[in-house]
């Protein structure tokens, strides 16, 4: 695991402790529709039908969507066994996207 990914996971944990994460399919879908989330993470090893549903939903609402983390990484960072988490804070989301972009540049 490189530094950018570690920083991203650390931020995810901070967002969790700050109460800025939305988890659970129904709650995340609702938050996307209401424009309350700024970034959605879906685990690489999550289900295909759920992936399709959230890819379509985030695209139609213009919400950034990432599948760069695994279920285990999300669980380790947040302390919750989830394959889907949404960030409901513009500051956290912006910083996380910066790390995601750096991660893509390094691959």
Helices and strands as residue ranges (DSSP letters): H 3-17, E 21-23, H 25-33, E 39-42, H 48-61, E 64-66, H 71-78, E 84-87, H 90-106
